[in-house]
Amino acid sequence: MKPIQLGLKENWKQFTLLVIVNAFVGGMVGLERSIIPELAEKEFHIAANSAILSFIVVFGIVKALTNYFTGTFANGWGRKNLLVIGWLVAIPIPFIMIYGNHWNWIVFANVLLGINQGLTWSSTVVMKIDLVGDKQRGFAMGLNEFAGYIAVALVAFFSGYIASEYGIRPYPFYIGIGLVFLGLFSSFFLIKDTRSHVQLEKTTSSIPKLKRVFLDTTWRHKILGTVTQAGLVNNLNDGMVWGIFPIILSQRHFNIAQIGMITAIYPAVWGLGQLFTGKMADKFPKKNLLFMGMFLQALALFGFFIAETLPLFVILSVALGFGTALVYPTFLATIAENTHPEDRAKSIGIFRLWRDLGYAFGAILTGIIADIFNLNAAILFIAIITLFSALIILFRFKK
């Protein structure tokens, strides 16, 4: 039996398999990106923005809580076991989306999707960090998030295209059946647990353990707390983009194929960009990357407030995607860099708890504001919050 070693080169086979598995994980989210609001309006006749966004609220809350428990139980239950459970939970999702005859069934499918994403994505993140040790964490996270969000983009595009050609149901959701099968098969038969890598890293780590992991990660620790608030705001604006953009584009007379293209560009740039920004997180000050990323997101959102034409929406989607690409791998690399190996899985789970609650907060806030005022008011409000988050990074993130 080969001795346990840390490093990307030393563990490239398992690392590559985990990248592929995370692409399947991301594809499950992409399945809904461009067509669920259309499904709500055309098949269930749900017109209120807040009602349509209910599926994102449910997804965000369930995923956030699952992230927390995944981090809490990762050391005891094992990363691989949690990964496999996550795929078992996903089995009914595409069938519910195909055959569900009431909006509550769609909401329930998003409960299962939230559990699936919390268990699978969190597990793959922690396992990759375990494998690479204290080097190349940014690059590792860039590859992880690249795979996940490129899959989001590709599946969002193809599901939108299939829906435009053959109808919203059932054909787009056949993709989901394939993703679940591939994800479960590879996770059960090919992935190996990484707890032994954590035990090895513990013998060399000089990082002190956190006194109160939840409070420190949430806010008390200047670096961890600053990263956590930025993660929450990042997903808050992503929740708005997920739910509101297809509605805005539809109101501005873009067809479903164009909507699928625009909603795919943002996660595509987000995913592709992380091939480069993850590596940047290993070389450049993380504070600078985090500030620039959140600031660029804010500028793009202010642009969406006034955008009308297809080319401008495309340019702004690229800007928003690159801003998100700057921060996403840097978030996780910063958390890993500032936590002891025994605290890492739990701290990442807490960070991801707050980050993914941003989906729910974003959907609730934008839905309410859009119903009371209008969609542009919701975009402007989220843009201001994103700018404020960038300023917190600028003034609070200190070694």
HELIX and SHEET records of a PDB file:
HELIX    1   1 TRP A   12  ARG A   33  1                                  22    
HELIX    2   2 ILE A   36  LYS A   42  1                                   7    
HELIX    3   3 ASN A   49  ILE A   52  1                                   4    
HELIX    4   4 SER A   54  TRP A   77  1                                  24    
HELIX    5   5 ARG A   79  ALA A   90  1                                  12    
HELIX    6   6 ILE A   93  TYR A   99  1                                   7    
HELIX    7   7 TRP A  103  VAL A  132  1                                  30    
HELIX    8   8 ARG A  137  TYR A  166  1                                  30    
HELIX    9   9 TYR A  171  PHE A  173  5                                   3    
HELIX   10  10 TYR A  174  PHE A  189  1                                  16    
HELIX   11  11 ARG A  195  LYS A  202  1                                   8    
HELIX   12  12 VAL A  213  LEU A  215  1                                   3    
HELIX   13  13 ASP A  216  ARG A  220  3                                   5    
HELIX   14  14 LYS A  222  GLN A  251  1                                  30    
HELIX   15  15 ILE A  256  LYS A  283  1                                  28    
HELIX   16  16 LYS A  286  PHE A  304  1                                  19    
HELIX   17  17 LEU A  310  GLU A  337  1                                  28    
HELIX   18  18 PRO A  341  ILE A  372  1                                  32    
HELIX   19  19 LEU A  375  ARG A  396  1                                  22    
END                                                                             
